[in-house]
Amino acid sequence: MKYLEDFSVDQVFEFQTEPLSKQKIKEFAQEWDPQLIHTDEAHAEGVHGGLIASGFQTLLIAFKPIMRDLMVDVANIGGIGFNQLRWVRPMRPDEPLNIRVEIQSVTPSRSKPDRGILTYTLEARNPADELILSVETPVMIQRRKEDLK
């Protein structure tokens, strides 16, 4: 298990997502974001040059490897929110995203010494290295008990 003390400023983690098929983009959109730019290829072609994933689906896809490969072994108390969330370019079918997570701050709590805030930035880029998504994420993490003495 990793605790707040196991992270350091400027530490970097990198991941790659699985690409989304047109079918998966359309299925997600039908349930969660049924705009024509996500469901109708002809309409999307005229607006964006082709079908694009919902920004919400892009956010979920970008966070999937972080949740499964990084945070699963962290003494996570819970997320606090998102800061500066930006969808810079659309995610397109059949393109994996390269995810870069960089730790920005590791701050023990003054009022609750058993925890602290880990803040990281996430950038998702397409295969052409174009920025698709960026967000800053603060997370509340437990501190190691022996480090509290």
Secondary structure, DSSP 8 states (H G I E B T S, - for coil): -B-GGG--TT-EEEEE-----HHHHHHHHHHH---HHHH-HHHHHHHHSS----HHHHHHHHHHHIIIIIGGGB-EEEE---EEEEE-S---TT---EEEEEEEEEEE-SS-TTEEEEEEEEEEE-TT--EEEEEEEEEEEE--GGGG-
